[in-house]
Amino acid sequence: MTREDKLLARILFKNKIHESHGEAFEGIFTKIMSYKEPTFRQIRPWGRCGDRKNDGYIPEKGIYYQVYAPIEPTTKYNEALKKAKEDFEGLIKKWDNVLEYYFVFNDKYNNAPAIMYDELDEIKTKYDLENTDIILAKHLEDILFSLDDDKIMDIIGFLPSNIEEINLDFSILHEVVEYIMKKSSSNKEIIDYPDWNEKIAFNELENTIAHKYLEAGLLNIDEVENYLINNSTFSSEEIRNKLNQIYLELKKHYKGEELFMAIIEAILPRGDVRYFSAIFAIMSKYFSTCDIFENPKR
């Protein structure tokens, strides 16, 4: 599967995740796990017995899963917390050799609150389990892209035959821009990154408009971090790699402030200046991690 195939496959998968709840999401989870773990068994509800608080398990490993997929996950954290606890208490009474417990939550790429992880840790300690954790949409995406191409296609459906005509180069970059635009605010403290000023000077950006833009970008850099936390490893790598690719190509022709502005022009969605604040945040993030511009210590 090519990079372009994966980008489109990811879009299709995210659409499935956002549109799926209840049994539909459980079906996606079950299919992915059945491909990932050949001995995974799905438990279907039957009569008055139901599923006995077990939506799937790997018998020989003692790993059990419970799935929860509400329509609006961000309004159902309390219900999710209650279900994670009560379902495990029901599971442990009816199943043997429970060594690991995973609560599969369709967060629709919104992540889960810390209190849910705390609840799982309490369960682990109380019942002396080897491991407990929450499986979110981003984790399922990572598992999906660890599968063979034919299995990925079976889960997401077909890819358009004219994929070469679809411009996907900036799809994830633009996605994070839109995310920041929705989440950003202007009352945050500037983050003091190590060697920030040294790198500014080394790359001939000191006392320039680019310098001011980078400082402005720091105000919303935590929203870039939040996006990366809420999304898959594939997404994070794609953003970093794409921005680095743009930088390496443009540095052949520009340097200093001209290089900075050329990068902005290359990634600005539709040339719309309303996205400047989001672009500055992305530039600040990857400037600080040395994915763009040179590290003075090298």
N, C-alpha and C positions, 0 to 999 in steps of 0.2 A: 504494500500500500504506500503510495507516494505521500509526500508532505501535504500536497493539495488535497488528496483523498482524505487524509486524517483531519485536516481542518474542516472539511465539509462534514465528515462523519461526526466530528465533535459537535457541530451546530445541530445536526439531526438528533444526536443523543440528548443534548441539552433541551431541545424542544420536547422530546419524549418525557424527560424528567419533569419539566414544568407542567406538562399536560396530564401526568399520571398521578393518581392517588388510589388509595385502597388496594383492591385486588390487581388493578392494572400495574401499579408500581411493584407489587409483590411478584408479579409475573416477570417483570424486567430483572429484578434481583435474583429470582430463582434461575432464570435462564443464564445469567452471567455466572452465578456460582456453580451451576451444573457443568459449564464449560471449564471453569477454573479448577474445580475439585470434582473429579469423576465419581467419587463416592458420596457426594452431597445428596441428601434425600429431602425432598419437599414433603411437608406434612399438610395434607388437605383436611379441612374440617369435615367431620362425619357425625351426623345425627346429634344426639345430646352430648356426645363426648367432645365435640368441637375439635380443635387441634391440640388440646391439652397444653396450651401456652407455648407451643413450639411451631414456628413457621418453616423450619428447616434445620438440618443438623448433619454433621459428619461423624458417624457413629464411632469409628475406630480412634478418632482424635478427641472425642468428648466435647466437640464444639457445637454450640447451640445458638440459633438466631431467632430473634423476634422482630417483626417488621411493623413499622407505624408510618403511615403516609396520609396525613390530613390534607385537605384541599388548600388551606392557608396555614402553613407550618409556623409562621412567626406569631400567630395568635393562639397556638396550641402547645406552647412550651410546658405549661403546668400539666396539661393532659399527658404529654409525652413523658414527663417526669414520673407521673403516677403510674402510667402503663409500664414503663421500664422496670419499676420496682415490683408492682403487683404481678406482672406476667412472669417475672423470674421466680417469685415466691410460689406461683402455681406450677411452674415448670419443674422446680427442684423436688416437688412432692410426687411427681408422676414419671420422671425420667431418671435413669441411672447414669453413672459415670459422667456427670456434668463437670467438666474441667474448665471450660471457657464459655463466656456468655457475651454475645454481641447484639446490641440494640441497633437495628437498621432504621434510620430516620430519614425520610425524604425531606430534607431541609430546603430543597430547590435552590441550592447554592447560597443559602443565608447563614450557614454554620449553626452551631448549637450553643446554648448558654453554658457557662462554666459549671453551674449547679447540676446539670445533667451528668457531666463527667464525675463530679463529686459523688453523686448517687451511685454510679457504677463502681467507683472505687470503694465505697462502703459495702456494696454487695460482695466485691472481691474479698475484702478483709473478713467480713462476717462469715462467709461460706468457704473461706480458704481456697478460692479458685486460682488457677494459674494465670488467668487474664480476663479482663473485661474491657470493653471499649464501645464507642459509637461509630457506626459506619454511615457516612454521609454521601451525598451525591458525588462530591469530588473524589471520594474513595472508589465508588463504583466506576467512575470514569477512568481512573487509573487502572483498575482491574480490567476493564473493557479493552484498553489499548495494550494490555499485556498478552491478549489472546491472539491467535492466528487470524489472518485477514478474513478468511471465510466465516469464522465465528463472529467477528465484529459485524460483518455484513448481514449475517442472519439476525443479529440483535437490532441493528438500526434500520434495516431495510436496504433498498437499492440506492446506489448513487447515480445521479443524472449522467447520461452518456456524454453530454457536452460539457463536462466539468472543466475542460481546458478553456472554455469561454467565460468562466466565472472568476472574477478577481477576488481571491481570498487572501492576498498578501498581507493586508492590514486588518483582517477581520477581528483578531483578538486584541490587537492594539486599540482599535476603535471601540471594542467592547469595554476595555478598562477605562478609556476616556469617558464613555457614557456613564459608567459606574461612578467615576469621580464627580462628574457633573451633578449627579443626583445626591451624592453624599457629602460633598465638600462644604466646609464653612470657613469663615475667616477669622476666628477668634482663638486659634491654636498657637501654642508657643513654638518658636523655631527650634528645630532639633539640631544639636551641635554634633555634627559628625567629625570623627577624627581626621586631621589633615585636610579639612575642607578648604581652608584659606590657602594652604600650601599648593593644593591641586589647582585651585582657581588661578593662582599666579603662574604656576608652571605651564598651564595651557593658554596663557596670554588672554585671560578673561577678566583680570582684575580691573575694577572701576569702569566696567562696560555695561551696556544694556543687558547683555547676556548674564553678567554677574547678578544684576538686579532680578532678572527672571528666575535664576536658580534659587536665590534667596526667597523669592515669592513662592516658588514651588515647594519649599520646605513646609509651608503652612498646611499643605494638603497631602504631604507624603504618607501620612498614616493611612489615608484612604487607598493608596496604591498597595500598601502592606495588607490592608483588610481584603482587598480584591484577591491578592495572591493567596492569602490564607483560606479564603472561601472556595477557591477553584483548584483544579487539578494540577499535578506536576507538569503535565503536558502543556497546559496554559502558561505556566510560569516560564518554562523553558522556551516556549515559542515567542513570548514577549521579549525576553532577554536576547535570544538569538537574532530576532528580527531587527531589534534596535541596534545591536552590535554590528549586524550586517550592513545596515544603512550607514552607520558611523564609518566603518572601514572603507566603504565605497566612496563616501563623500570626502574623507580626509585626503584622498588622492588629489583633490582639486582645491580644497579650502583648508584654512587653519584659523585658530582663535575664534573671534566673534563671528566671522563669516561662516565658519564651519557649524557653529551652534545654530545660527539662523537657518542654514541650509537643512539641518536635521529637522527643525521645527516645520519648515515648509514641506518636507517630505512626508511627515506623519500627521500633519494637521488635517482632520477630516473635512473634505470638501472645501478646504481653504477658509473655513468658517472661524472668524476671530473669537467667537463666543466660547470656543474650546481652549483658548489660550491657558487659562488657569489649570485645567486638567493636564495639558501638555507639559506645562512647567513642572508639575508634580512628578510626572513620569521621567522627565529629564533629570530632575533633582535626585530621584531615587537611583537611577542607573548611572548618574555621574558619581554619586557617593560610593557605589559598588564597583566603579571602574570598568563597567561594561561599555561606557562611552567616555572618550577623552583619556589622556594618558596618565598613568600613575607615576608621580615624581619619584617613587622609591624603586622603580624598576631599573 
